[in-house]
């Protein structure tokens, strides 16, 4: 028995109408906005957007450099807030059409279809608005220094530390970043990476390109390696570690920048009277006069006990400059981390999330499995050779941590706003 095509078409039409009505009923039970942004953040965004409008109006009546700078800083938030409100209004209009019993059935079905894309637009706008509210890290625009030291694991840890140094040198070379090996010291006290086969004790790689701190901020922490050492006769896998400290690199003076080395309230300020300077004779090989002149400089910041020693150059003046730059970076970083730790405690009390600090193992390099896993982002790659060569796989791992850090920054922002509103 054959079925008329006309009857089949009529059945399909009826089925479509039934599904459309069911879809509309489902939509009517959904939330009224589908907005995922925190009310505290939305309130802050509205406040900053209003401030942007007020300052823009003020700027139109006469130019003021300070006002213009503030307008520029707020423009990203104002633009994101405008897009968010636009998406929110579109969603509200579509829901009004769907819930209005006088709306034509065909128009109602079209509104239901548009509801999907509008929800996606609102979700994207909410994410953009949240990101725009997160203040940029104060050191993100600066060059940086990577301080690499071996940890637990003896000579194998020192070898791994040297591997990390070469990895970052290869990575920066591939990206065309300007670098200087500010300090290299092995167990024999030699300041030349090609001077001996002694284990690495400490290396400081300066990356002079702007924005380097923002790029390498994700590398701070304890890096763990799992591999069979060349001296292991039984083929057993050993675990050792090396630490990477990421420090901001400041210009020689606060002039021509927003940095103020003379302001006691600034992170960058160090009172010279609180720093003890010791001049010593350098150890080891490294030049014709390195052992015959008092060129090594050691600075001790008495309030914190922070010690910096530089002996790479035969010039005491140059070693002193390097030592002061490194000391200033360490003190500023410590002050910033103290505030970040306070924010971690605040966030933990509000949202119950703890941040992994630099003292924890942040990444594992497993030679046997050719695997690199970052324990913060949970991201893994199985191309260890490309990672240690500073290739694209390393960039993928680093980017996963940058995203993780961004998510933590958002949590910090929400926690601080909710705490502020709760006062």
Secondary structure, 3 states (H helix, E strand, C coil): CCCCHHHHHHHHHHHHHHHHHHHHHHHHCCCCCCCCCCHHHHHHHHHHHHHHHHHHHHHHCCCCHHHHHHHHHHHHHHHHHHHHHHHHHHHHHHHHHHHCCCCCHHHHHHHHHHHHHHHHHHHHHHHHHHHHHCCCCCCCCCEEEEEEEECCCHHHHHHHHHHHHHHHHHHHHHHCCCEEEEEEEECCCCCCCCCCCCCEEEEEEEECCCCHHHHHHHHCEEEEEEECCCCCCCCCCEEEEEEEEEEEECCCCCCCCCCCCCCCCCCCCCCHHHEEEEEECCCCCCCCCCCCCCCEEEEEECCCCEEEEECCCCCHHHHHHHHHHHHHHHHHHHHHHHHHHHHHHHHHHHHCCCCCCCCCEEEEEECCCCEEEECCCCCEECCHHHHHCCCHHHHHHHHHHHHHHHHHHHHHHHHHHHHHHCC
